[in-house]
Amino acid sequence: MEQKQRVRHREEAVELIECYLQTNDIPPHGKLPAEREMCEMWGLNRTTLRAAIRRLAEMGSLYSLKGSGTYVAPPKLERNLQDAKSTTESVRGDGRQLKTTVLESEVILADHYISEKLQVPEETRVLFMRRLRIMDGVPYMIETNYVNLSLCPRLIDHDFTNESLYQVLSYYKIFPASGEESIGITYATELEARQLRIEEGGSLFFLAGIVRDYNNVPVEFFKSVMRPDMVRFSSILRKHRTEPERRQTL
């Protein structure tokens, strides 16, 4: 009974917040009143209000910035699992602004793990790069790339703050064409939380995969963490048509 009552109060608070957003026509990234003010407006206790905010954040309607407050979330970026678009193509193709901060960039020698992923000998020169991706002014992804430099030796000379990795690869006649990608859930480390402006331990999408060119040569191994309140994934389901079995008559 206590559990049902608590959930009912949370859902009532969710409805109150949703009604407030619609009535006041608060735009994406618009800030909600302080928690104390909302509690006074609707006669809620702090625990119930926070439960409602968490629920709406899980639904993708709100997001919170540590030490700043709660904001209206913009529509999520939709990413199709079946295309090979770069982050730049996906974000700007959706009519959004993208900025990039290069967190780390250096040439390393492939260890056993990276050599297996890129199918190159150990100690092959590889570009290691970590970038913070910022969509419409909000950091939403940390992207880590490992690129085989034997295919494009001068890749390290480019400024990936302003240039797309796939665009630069095209200068070397390298065109990503296929690959595989896995998706899971992870939890933000202290550093990731600070860079993405979320709570430490918050849920994140974790992506990892390999991208190949038209000759099926591995070009890039990547790992990324993404804020789930800003991205959603889609796919198209197809069922292969099968002919019905024919009965044999004797």
N, C-alpha and C positions, 0 to 999 in steps of 0.2 A: 504493500500500500504506500509506504514512504517513497519507494522508487518511482511509482506511477505519479505521485503527487509532484515529485521533483521534476520529472520529465515534462509534466503538464505546464508547470510554471516556466520552464525553459522555453517551451514552444510558444507560450503566450508572449514571452519577451522577444522571441524571434519575430513574431507577427507585429509587435509594436515597433520594432526597429525597421522592418520592411515598410510598414505604413508611413513611418517618419521619412524614410528615404524617398518614397514616391510623392508624398505630400509636399515636401520641400524641394523636390527635383534636384537632389544633390548629384553633381556630375562625377565621373570617374576621377579618382584621387582627391575628391572632396573630403574634408575632415568632419567626423562626427563630433558632437559635444563631448566634454570630459565625462568619464564614468560617473563621477559624483553627480553631475548635472542630470545625466540620463536616469540614474536611480531615483532622484528627486522628482523628475518629470513623470515617471510611471509607477512610483511606489515599489520599486524592486530593491532587493538586497544585492550587494556587490557580487556574491557568488552566482546568483541566478543570471545577472546581466553578463558576467564574463562567460558563463556557459553558453549563453545565446550568441555572443560575439564569436566564440570558438566554432559554434555550429555554422554560422554564416560564413566564417572564413573557410571552413571545410567545404562548403557549397560553392565557394568562389565568389561570394558577394562582397566580402570585406577583406581587408588585410590590416595587420597591425605593424607599426614600426616601434621598436623598443625605445622607450623614453620620449616618444613623440605623440602617439595616439592611434586611433582607429580611423581607417579611410575606406572609401568606396572603391572596390576593385573594378578595374576596367574589364571588358569582355576578355576571356582567356584567349591566348594565342592558340590556334588549332594547328597541330602538326600531324600531317599524314604519315603514317608508318611505312607507306609503300613508295614514297618518293625519295630521291637522293639530293634534295635541296640543301644548300648550306644554310647556316643560321641567318646570314645576311639576306638571302633570298626569301626565307620563310617570314622573317619579321617585316622587312620592307615591302614584300609582296602583299602583306596584310594591311598596308597603309600605315604602319607604325614607324616611329623613329628608333634607330638603333645606334648606340654608342658603345665603344669598346675600350677597356683599360687593360693593357698588357701587364699582368702581374709578375710573370717570369718568362724569360726567353733565353735559351742557351743551347749550344751544341753538346750533346752527350754521346757516350758510346753505348750501344745497345747491350743490355744484359741478356741473360737467357730468356727471361719473360718477354721482353720487347722484341728480341730477335725471332721468337716463335710467332708473335703476332704479325710482324711485318715480313716474315719469311726471308730474313737476311742473316748473314753470319754474325755471331757475337762480335762486339766492338765495332760494328758498322756505325758510321757517323749518323746521328739522328737529331732532328730539331725537336727539342722539348719546349712546349709553350703552354702557359696557363693564362687564360683571359677571362676577365669579368665582363659579362654582357649585360647591358643596361637598356631596357625597353621602355620608351616613353618616360624616361627619367627615373625608372625604378630598377635596381639591380635584380635580375631574375635567374641568371645562370652563371656557373663557373665551368669553363670548358678547358679541358686538358688535351693537347694534341701531341702525337709523336709522328713525325714525317720522315720518310726515308730520304736522306740528303744525297744519296748516290743518284737519284733521279733528278734532283734540282739543287746542285751544290751551293748556289748563292741565295737560297731562300732566307737565310738568316739576315741578309742585308735589307730586307723589306720592312716597312713600318706597318705592322698589323693593327695599329690603333686606327688607321684610316683605310687599310686595304683588306679585302676579303681573302681568306686563305685559298678558296677555290678559284677566285679571280687570278691570284698570283700564280697558282699552279697552271692555269691556262697559258700564261706567258711561256711556260716551258713545254707546251703542247701536252700537258697532262690533264685529262678530263675525267673526273670521278664518274663512274657509270653504275656501279653496283656495290653490294656489300651485305653485311648482316649486322643486326643491332639487337641488344637485349635491354630490357627495362625492368627495374626493380625499385625497391624503397630503401632509403638509407636515412640517417639522422645527422643533422648539422653539427659539425665540430665547432669549437669556440671560434676558430678562424673563419670558417665558412659562414657561421651565423653573423659575425661582424661584417663580413664583406657583402652578404646578401640582406643585411638589416632585418634579421629575424631572430627568434629566440633560440638559444643554444639547445640542441636536442630536438628541434623541430623537424618534421618529416620533409623529405626531399625525394624527388624522382632521381634515380641513378641510371644513367645510360652508358653503355659501353659498346663499341663496335669497330669494325674494320671496313674501310672503303677501298675499292679496287678500281683500276682504270679499265678501258675497253679491251685491254689485253689480259684482263684478270690478274694483274699484278697489284699486290697490296701497296697502297700509297700512304695511307694514314691509319693509325690506331688512335681512337679517341675515348675519353671518359668525361662525362659531364654530370653535374648535379643541377637540378632545376627546382624552382619553387612551384609546388603543385597548385598554389592559388593563382598562378599566372599562365599556366600552360595546360592544355588537355591534348590527348592523343586520339586520333581517329583512324579507322581502317575500313576497307570495303570487303565484305564477305562474299565469296563466290562459291557456289557448289557445282562441282563438275557433273555434267549430265551423264547419266549412265543409262544404257539401253536395258529394258527389262529382259529378264531371262526368258528364252523361248522354251516352251514345253515340247518335249519330243513325244510324238504319238507312235505307238507301235502297231 
